[in-house]
Amino acid sequence: MTQLSLLHSLSPFSSLSRFSITPPPRFSLPSFSIRAMTSHIVGYPRIGPKRELKFALESFWEGKSSAEELKQVAADLRFSIWKQMAEVGIKYIPSNTFSYYDHVLDTTAMLGAVPPRYGWNGGEIGFDVYFSMARGNASVPAMEMTKWFDTNYHYIVPELGPDVKFSYASRKAVEEYKEAKALGLDTVPVLIGPLSYLLLSKPAKDVDKSFSLLSLVEKIVPIYKEVVAELKAAGATWIQFDEPSLVLDLEALQLQTFTNAYSELESSFSGVNILIETYFADVPIQTYKALTSLKNVAGFGFDLVRGTRTLNFLKSGFPSDKYLFAGVVDGRNIWANDLAASLCILQVLEGIVGKDKVVVSTSCSLLHTAVDLVNETRLDKEIKSWLAFAAQKVVEVNALARALVGQKDQAFFASNATSHASRRSSPRVRNENVQRAVVALKDSDHRRATSVSARLAAQQKKLNLPILPTTTIGSFPQTIGLRKVRREYKAKKITEYDYVNAMKEEISKVVKLQEELGIDVLVHGEPERNDMVEYFGEQLSGFAFTVNGWVQSYGSRCVKPPIIYGDVSRPRAMTVFWSSTAQSMTRRPMKGMLTGPVTILNWSFVRNDQNRHETCYQIALAIRDEVEDLERAGINIIQIDEAALREGLPLRKSEQPFYLEWAVQSFRITNCGVKNTTQIHTHMCYSNFNDIINAIINMDADVITIENSRSDEKLLSVFHEGVKYEAGIGPGVYDIHSPRIPSTEELADRINKMLAVLDNRVLWINPDCGLKTRKYCEVEPALRNMVAAAKLIRTQLASSN
């Protein structure tokens, strides 16, 4: 079978059932006769092509299916993934990249680093403890969740201290290797390396400030040795250690810790090939030297897509006895690889490191791309020809590996060249009016004319809000019935009239609930929105959309990123009708709800034929048009969410100032022309914001609501350190990603902690994030307690004056 026919063949997932009970058969690997080609995949999406894992997880959490049924769905998914790679011809197939929730949490389970509050008393960690750490339970909160480097994937942050009793508590890596071997596959087990694990962790609560997480390396290395020993005993010939932290600007102690850890592990590496994989950026030159100097390591993996300087480092020297795993196929985006260009790079690499030493690979795990393009019916033929999802990228890797050893599929390469030529010449990609508008932006910093303190005074005069005003972030629960109405409208099973009436009825219900709860600034609940980015992208030019282009964000939560293929503009108003309708139902202020340009950019698959900041400016101009229309319609508070601003921050410090400059300017472009009396809000969540607080202040929003409670109020520490924030601010008072309902007393205590560092005249009271994923039986009591806590503190403040 040719690579072209493989690319367009039936998806290997097509027969995947939800709760299969038939054990999969063994299968045989394809054989190739000429010089051995070597191909490798760093990792693969675990959710399934139609979100099979999501539905199985949620069914299990709701008590509708058993643990055994969940495990069977997981086994079916793993089998399908391995089968696909084997049939394509991939040599180094990863295992242990599947996870029921998060691969960092899996490592925490492997090391037995369970925080005491979950009541684990040793032994193998089961679903009860595992999912309590991920989601919390009725009595204890979940562990913190934050962004995985500069991606939209969220990981569960390990909580470590000097008293943690590490133990080998999960044999998942070994079990999955054995599972694959029983099917006839010798896979490459993947482990998060010890340095990255520690750098991704945080000190446990109440740990002395002098405690260093790196001091724990001596305690966790023995467990890694046990895992390696068991994998070797099971027959593993390669083991992959993922060390993405090596692309960061490491301090001397951090780099020394890495060297010490692998020196200590060296004795256990005898008899097995070790691959150390890096990704998401260049490895700094000093780190590159330390990495490639390691003994008893067989290969090193580098991201050659985002790592633009790596090729120069390789030219300066690479160990002659090591394998180079060359990440030339982009694991972060969905554009088809330029096969001819990649083959040229690989041939250059062969000249540097030697023939038979280059392994063709992905730049990082394919976790960050959609699963399979085969069953996409919404994309037109032209745009579809420009794309490659995870399944297609596997085929690209194999095609490059074959071409490198003289087995080039001429038809496949010709088809690929035709697709790239089509994209370059398509009239759909470029809009001269949009290009000119962006050029015209460069003569202004787009700041509002007056200071934030002057604006807040004018806004308070108009809005007359109480101190500690309460609000929510935007979305309300999306019920099964609500989603059914949206689906039926898209499928043209109901009329527009019926759809609009159903949405109005839902908005009315949400408005009345907020009024009954006593919330001060209302939202319409966003019943008409499927996703905070997709909803806007569907109404902007230059965007394309998929049916099943799902990507895991965290746990069972998946997003369907839009594809930005061309210049962006707004043909018509997008939200004005719904916001105006909601405002007509109440005398209280109603927020207009928009997604900001940086978040739309960072949560989309972005075109790679122009600079990202140019695309962001285009989106900013489109959102500016919407802001001005909302203001004209009488909406006095407009929230422009920038949940993903921190997420796009480059990993290397030298590249961060330029990003923050254009990201902040993009936000300011959206609202620089509104009146002083129009209050501009923004919202951010689930990232570490303390190191970019000055950029946040520079955004010049009137009010910012920001995630705080799940991260143990880490945000408040920046204000303890003396940062002055004159605008309104609402650090979240409770975590919406947990089903747990906080009490009034707990919420009041959180508010008092905030008042210790923030003036009551600027403090807002709100949840961490939107309520879309929660149920009304959780939302109503939580919001009721939140409002009660705000009123309690108001009374206390009044009596103390």
Steps between C-alpha positions, in 0.01 A plus 500: 500500500636845408529785747227685307256212532592464867424867552151466355418152626232415751593615850629218720265631768184450294411171667568624854198425716411683818501198730669221305554171678677313222877479558696640204701256289877492467631657186819485298723793413560583133843416366725717281782362293745786438718683754305510826296816536449638846193699599368608838195669651554695824141448620143478373154640590327285758139623477398300192388631160146564626583569867441141607711549815308814598164323489632193679650714778186705553285188496722349770503818711121514486470138613348386170779256415752293689875531544541190284305660217717811522815288491371315193441824310854606590641167382310530170642848444856392574467202266365717217784751539772236505339314211488813287869580555608141442306470175645827370849372576616705800796331667504674839140496624442667839313343790399650836391818319137408567351648818162492668545865597856637475849359444655718773242367745594150381861575598384624840319170541808305385709676766235464771503877558138520615419801721386387848151653465396218265538235769719263299668241723730331253463224245409536134317826432145439377241711320355639824822669611611580144182683403475671841840656435384609154146618577466525876214334686228598743743560786830616347596722205687388191868562445597813308471493122706718269619523140752252359781730385361729226215271389127492574538166674462513881692275739446419867776668702684267741513622863829402657678561827794365700278247680351331193547123523560403139423142400445307180120516504387465139634247249308650210810545280594133536144374464441691176832380359400140577155562353653613170752213503217250539359645179828442319651848540828605658419859596705780653370574853491876568575652841509862610861551606597585858615858432184599314281335763660700779496828305131448419423455871428750775586498870219359712305740716675626814840372386788722608598754235859379509393155375627413151303258283825396336617356831251215443686362199690255718167361627332451163793362298485161682138462388594579142763226532229255608284593202792461257588163654145371461479625142827329413378178662183523292711521184514873421783587262446879504371735772416864431554763769314823420693802630323801345633722780839486330379762251459756781766747616630273773697626795833335577354298788215372283735388226730337755199317647420363156859380450511346848168321457600331175846420629331322790262322261784399268564164664137397451517583128728208423328261258240745371508792257410834658353789304483846660234701321470881501238716333321837465814710436876498453713345767738779619860441396632427851216254558564344159863438596404346836231286340711361219786426742294243690633146499294185455230693313430377146313793346384858534179650362472863388215720377616622159176691434501746790867442570631718222857516636540131570638423155790736565570329833506163326745630243731606782522143626296187569625171652584255223365200689156649576170505313341832407119495523421785264164665571421638152124431493310764699320357803339833591314598182286339233664617177634236265875463522710642217649161422760624253634759746503249788683243290770758423544564874521129572764453231704782653468328837620173352811683387557624855425192712545223246275267305288260706522741796206726405154400621209693347261621770232746599604828662307408817209280599205511259282549810464863392348430158163366390485123459403406143413692184342202323144545624487880480198598291471868590828610340493570128732307271748784447559579868502133592785444254711750697468312831638203693358383834676251730417193289627674187814622676585140581485429126718808429766382747510161335511650148801712596673205663452290187617783274814536710599140424421514130136388507344835410132481407501734199121526479469591865770766479345642179157520661653676799674756274175567316319567830762752607485677165121516524518662842756760392294609201145476639304830489329395825815561703567872449274807541669825397263718707586308815871518424481880458303539825771315693774716348307811612509381864871553540486875576321474838528321835117480518462609860176646630518876548456512879645315800332194643423679829314777314310245296399296804359812667292580191382140475401478866294817463309335217480141630460568876638162606549397866845436641614143429271469196414143406503357150573180309748444219251446216368155426230311692444122491443358154231238552434201277180667381679821410765320299231301323330822386829631358566171321152490351530859378834429333349189339203715383256281695346807666436848363696812587187634670479197731874515568495869594202448729673208672811711557294792631324265741837375629634855534190603693545206736867592563418868554223421748724259689774762537250759618357255751850420626577872539790521253585860415635484143329241285591289198267345245650154550617447141245230408554568128873424521662165444849620593644840590732500197311292247188714541684812388709328236183374331396861446837635384652469155825305463391215731413137423342240728496127553245244616734286709816710531502458877807561714530418870518800731488309831341180625181446301489862384567531127503801270459524124744773392408699191744507211618847400593461135468858370469869585241570772212749495148535647225498237221582750418540872545179698362547854303825504157337458548259791654756738230757420230238550642408839535865608133559414404236759658674801574839653836374626815541289543225240850419379563466130720191463780478244811289456816706457732488199796339677281219634336441162850481351649273765200266503489457125713316250672806354621548146877457474550714190510835684616621842265420786485862616374612158214251526430614857471864391248395236287326764532804729353726232206264458433492876530881513210526256292278729590698814391825339170346385429371851564844645264660248236243598512618864720233654698682771725212610690299240720205594777409254642170623872444467514163673793390284724808514755334731482176307660650190798637691818362337696257714827688453531829690669681213189454285242599762510884484406511131209259553364698795533823302282388211262293717426794730468736206254261332277513807518880517407528131165335578378768741708816465210694349225443759362765738634548853165377633527166317666252732740255335557169679737219413541150639800266533526148639718199581846637440773654712435874465733636765795531265301703245308723742651816351376400155154436649500848652612636163191353334315792663174310562258654751440166675676166480358173632763235543533139616627483856341237722618177337857628502489548879462878462848520343390814316463691828869459575587757233304762690670401824822587318386858453356509149240778481196426288264796464238337278220274615601141565310181573723210610280189478354392833422139405611235251236422239679193365415302812148382595569605858275780637687742731327628811419865572758500778774364274423761234492781757841388623634519144358851458666613822834367373452711188414808703828462686679607180231669288289811559130420544421772244661298219420142607239298308355166612468224239577133428829393342357442154185444294233255616439319170624159616315494833144396585235735638483291818862602559486854363198632690619419855858607422388840365251541784782448749725736305244782513432431869872522574529832313204643696647376826830675436321817387315506832822450691671780306208735561499432874875559525479849341 
